[in-house]
Amino acid sequence: MPRISTETRTRNEEAIRAAMDRLLRGELPPGGRCDIKTLAAEAGVPRTGFYAKRNRDGSDRRGPYQHLAEEFERRLKAMQHAGAMLDPRDGQIARLKENNGILRDRVSTRDAEIAGLKEFRKRALSQIAAQHAELERLRRQLADGTVRRLPAPASAPLGSGN
């Protein structure tokens, strides 16, 4: 595999630095992230240049742009540590997680409210059934003649205005 010329390497490093600055400003391409893969794609260089290589004898050698990858990672971590959110998807994920927690709380509150209302309905139906049974018993007593009706009042009750 042929090695690149010093001029090409210098142009590539300038393109990588420009792409690095854009990504760290939050100017991400559609579908891209703030990572080495997107950095390589934005700079137009192969991603393999950012990683260490292995010689035929088994020894390691640095990739031609590995120092830039380390600089990018260092700057990215510093910005993240300072609280900067470069990838809008990370912010979206954080918002969705927060919303998910809020919705879970609302669902558990509603579940508890529904359980209370079901218990109230059960008690109310039981009371209505007991009252219905009592009314039926009283109607049977009235029909059997075991209960006498009171005579209707001859005059209007006190306080009725008459």
Salt bridges, closest charged atoms under 4 A:
GLU7 OE2 - ARG11 NH2 3.84
GLU13 OE2 - ARG9 NE 3.60
GLU13 OE2 - HIS67 NE2 3.62
ASP21 OD1 - ARG75 NH2 3.05
GLU27 OE2 - ARG25 NE 2.94
GLU42 OE1 - ARG22 NH2 3.59
ASP60 OD1 - ARG54 NH2 3.55
GLU70 OE1 - ARG62 NH2 2.91
GLU71 OE1 - ARG17 NH1 2.79
GLU71 OE2 - ARG75 NH1 3.68
ASP87 OD2 - ARG33 NE 3.34
ASP87 OD1 - ARG89 NE 3.46
ASP90 OD1 - ARG33 NH2 3.46
GLU134 OE2 - ARG137 NH2 2.44
GLU136 OE2 - HIS132 NE2 3.89
GLU136 OE2 - ARG139 NH1 3.38
